Amino acid sequence: MLLSPLLAASDLGWLTELRGIAVALELGLLATAAAYVLFARGLTAVPVAGAATLSLAEPLTGGLLGVLMLGERVGLAVLLGVSLVVGRLALDSVGRKTPPDGRLEEPGPD
């Protein structure tokens, strides 16, 4: 929404071609809408604590796909970032006791 005003200054001629329409549909329907539908459906089958932990690992998935599919280089900063995220996820998951229904107890008033 924030970038919508830039559409007025952009050349949108590519959307009048068959290839441009196909790209726009793929980005809108497959890459965005289908991904969110599958993500929301998956959340119904995963306990809350597990869903939160997996959501935090999403940037790692994007980075890994960039390295594997696009040939991006892995530098020291990337390795440090990955180790921090993986370490924190490991700390969050160790010792967590989740009931079978997946709901964590809310702390009561003090």
Secondary structure, 3 states (H helix, E strand, C coil): CCCHHHHHHCCCHHHHCHHHHHHHHHHHHHHHHHHHHHHHHHHCCCCHHHHHHHHHCHHHHHHHHHHHHHCCCCCHHHHHHHHHHHHHHHHHHCCCCCCCCCCCCCCCCC
